[in-house]
């Protein structure tokens, strides 16, 4: 196999395989909010073992009136990447009023009002981010009960963008031989 064939095989792999961004404790299996930053009035927010989607634990949110929630800065995501966010939600008793707003890089991933599903439902969205290491934010209200969140994952679509600083280095020289190889592979894979 010659060098050109090897590059073609590597480029083909880049198209079909996504890269998982680093979501710390997306399944809440630490039994707490390790890796996440809480905000708002968190009096009725926590992690418990009462109604997980998978594993042992899930997070619950029950802010009244003003949203509370969690956020996390995602490492491994670069400006211009196409990113798929997936997670599972359930409203414990189906009561309303409630809201859920999920954003990545300030862009809306999901916006719900009066969500009544009492069985877990999966939600996902794919967006192109404008910033490196963007924030993923979940904000909730649930005046009469709790909304549970579990199994949060983020996948970066391989080969989704072409940009000069492909390896996202920050130390001189910012543009280096690794960027050149990375850029060629992404370009060959059809990045835009």
C-alpha positions as CSV (number, residue, x, y, z in Angstrom):
1,X,0.0,0.0,0.0
2,X,1.5,3.4,-1.0
3,X,1.4,6.6,1.1
4,X,-1.5,8.0,-1.0
5,X,-3.6,4.9,-0.3
6,X,-2.9,5.2,3.5
7,X,-4.0,8.9,3.5
8,X,-7.2,7.9,1.6
9,X,-8.0,5.2,4.1
10,X,-7.4,7.6,7.0
11,X,-9.6,10.3,5.4
12,X,-12.4,7.7,4.9
13,X,-12.3,6.8,8.6
14,X,-12.5,10.4,9.6
15,X,-15.8,10.7,7.8
16,X,-17.5,7.8,9.5
17,X,-16.3,8.1,13.0
18,X,-17.3,10.8,15.4
19,X,-15.1,12.1,18.2
20,X,-16.6,12.2,21.7
21,X,-16.0,15.5,23.4
22,X,-15.2,15.4,27.1
23,X,-18.5,15.5,29.0
24,X,-17.5,15.0,32.6
25,X,-20.1,13.0,34.6
26,X,-22.8,13.1,31.8
27,X,-24.5,10.1,33.4
28,X,-24.2,11.5,37.0
29,X,-22.8,8.2,38.2
30,X,-20.5,10.0,40.7
31,X,-23.8,10.6,42.7
32,X,-23.3,14.3,42.5
33,X,-22.7,17.2,40.1
34,X,-19.0,16.6,39.8
35,X,-17.8,18.3,36.5
36,X,-20.9,20.5,36.3
37,X,-21.4,24.1,37.6
38,X,-24.8,24.7,39.2
39,X,-26.6,28.0,38.9
40,X,-29.8,29.7,40.1
41,X,-31.7,28.7,43.2
42,X,-30.6,25.0,43.5
43,X,-32.7,24.3,46.6
44,X,-34.7,21.7,44.6
45,X,-31.9,20.3,42.4
46,X,-29.8,17.2,43.0
47,X,-28.6,13.8,42.0
48,X,-30.5,10.7,43.1
49,X,-31.0,7.0,42.5
50,X,-34.8,7.0,42.2
51,X,-35.4,7.3,38.5
52,X,-32.3,6.9,36.3
53,X,-32.4,6.3,32.6
54,X,-29.3,4.2,32.7
55,X,-26.9,3.3,35.5
56,X,-27.7,4.1,39.1
57,X,-28.1,7.9,39.2
58,X,-29.8,10.8,37.4
59,X,-30.1,14.5,38.0
60,X,-33.3,16.2,39.0
61,X,-34.4,19.9,38.8
62,X,-37.4,21.6,40.5
63,X,-36.8,25.3,40.4
64,X,-39.9,27.4,40.9
65,X,-40.3,30.5,38.7
66,X,-36.7,31.4,38.0
67,X,-34.6,28.7,36.2
68,X,-31.9,26.8,37.8
69,X,-29.6,24.2,36.2
70,X,-26.1,23.1,35.3
71,X,-23.4,24.0,32.8
72,X,-20.1,22.6,31.6
73,X,-17.4,23.9,29.4
74,X,-16.6,21.2,26.8
75,X,-13.0,20.5,26.0
76,X,-12.2,18.9,22.6
77,X,-14.7,21.1,20.7
78,X,-13.3,23.6,18.2
79,X,-14.8,26.6,16.5
80,X,-16.6,25.4,13.4
81,X,-17.1,21.8,14.6
82,X,-20.5,20.1,13.9
83,X,-21.6,18.8,17.3
84,X,-24.4,16.4,18.3
85,X,-25.8,16.7,21.8
86,X,-27.9,13.8,23.2
87,X,-29.6,13.4,26.5
88,X,-32.7,11.9,28.1
89,X,-35.5,13.8,30.0
90,X,-38.5,12.7,32.1
91,X,-41.1,14.7,34.0
92,X,-41.6,12.6,37.2
93,X,-45.3,13.1,37.5
94,X,-46.2,14.9,34.2
95,X,-47.4,18.1,36.0
96,X,-47.1,21.6,34.6
97,X,-46.0,24.3,34.4
98,X,-42.4,23.6,33.6
99,X,-39.6,24.7,31.2
100,X,-36.4,23.3,29.8
101,X,-33.8,25.3,27.8
102,X,-30.7,23.6,26.6
103,X,-28.0,25.6,24.8
104,X,-24.5,24.9,23.4
105,X,-22.3,27.8,22.5
106,X,-25.3,30.1,23.2
107,X,-27.3,28.3,20.5
108,X,-30.6,26.6,21.4
109,X,-30.4,22.8,21.4
110,X,-33.9,22.3,22.9
111,X,-36.6,24.6,24.3
112,X,-39.6,23.0,26.0
113,X,-42.6,24.4,27.8
114,X,-45.0,22.1,29.8
115,X,-43.2,18.9,29.0
116,X,-45.4,16.1,30.3
117,X,-43.6,12.8,29.4
118,X,-43.5,10.5,32.4
119,X,-41.3,8.0,30.6
120,X,-37.8,9.0,29.5
121,X,-37.5,10.6,26.1
122,X,-34.3,11.1,24.2
123,X,-33.5,14.4,22.6
124,X,-30.7,15.3,20.3
125,X,-29.6,18.1,18.0
126,X,-26.7,18.8,15.7
127,X,-25.3,22.3,15.5
128,X,-22.1,24.1,14.3
129,X,-20.4,25.8,17.1
130,X,-18.7,29.2,16.8
131,X,-16.3,29.0,19.7
132,X,-13.6,26.6,20.9
133,X,-14.5,24.9,24.2
134,X,-18.1,26.1,24.3
135,X,-20.5,25.9,27.3
136,X,-23.3,23.3,27.4
137,X,-26.1,24.7,29.6
138,X,-29.3,23.0,30.9
139,X,-31.8,25.3,32.6
140,X,-35.1,24.1,34.2
141,X,-38.2,25.2,36.0
142,X,-40.8,22.8,37.4
143,X,-43.2,24.4,39.8
144,X,-45.0,21.3,41.1
145,X,-42.6,18.4,40.6
146,X,-39.2,17.5,39.1
147,X,-37.6,17.1,35.7
148,X,-34.9,14.4,35.5
149,X,-31.9,14.5,33.2
150,X,-29.6,11.6,32.4
151,X,-27.0,10.2,29.9
152,X,-25.7,13.5,28.4
153,X,-23.3,12.9,25.5
154,X,-21.6,15.2,23.0
155,X,-20.1,13.9,19.7
156,X,-18.0,16.0,17.4
157,X,-18.5,15.1,13.7
158,X,-15.1,14.1,12.4
159,X,-13.9,16.1,9.4
160,X,-16.7,18.6,9.8
161,X,-14.6,21.8,9.3
162,X,-11.5,23.0,7.7
163,X,-9.5,25.6,9.5
164,X,-5.7,26.3,9.6
165,X,-5.1,25.7,13.3
166,X,-6.6,22.2,13.0
167,X,-5.0,20.9,16.3
168,X,-6.1,24.0,18.2
169,X,-2.6,24.6,19.6
170,X,-2.1,27.9,21.4
171,X,1.7,27.9,21.8
172,X,4.1,29.1,19.2
173,X,4.3,28.1,16.5
174,X,0.5,27.9,16.4
175,X,0.6,26.6,12.8
176,X,2.8,23.6,12.6
177,X,3.3,20.3,10.7
178,X,0.5,18.6,12.7
179,X,-1.9,21.3,11.5
180,X,-0.9,20.6,7.9
181,X,-1.6,16.8,8.2
182,X,-4.8,17.4,10.1
183,X,-6.0,20.0,7.6
184,X,-5.3,17.7,4.6
185,X,-7.2,14.8,6.2
186,X,-10.2,16.9,7.0
187,X,-10.1,18.5,3.5
188,X,-9.9,15.0,1.9
189,X,-12.8,13.9,4.1
190,X,-15.0,16.7,2.6
191,X,-15.0,19.4,5.3
192,X,-16.4,22.7,4.5
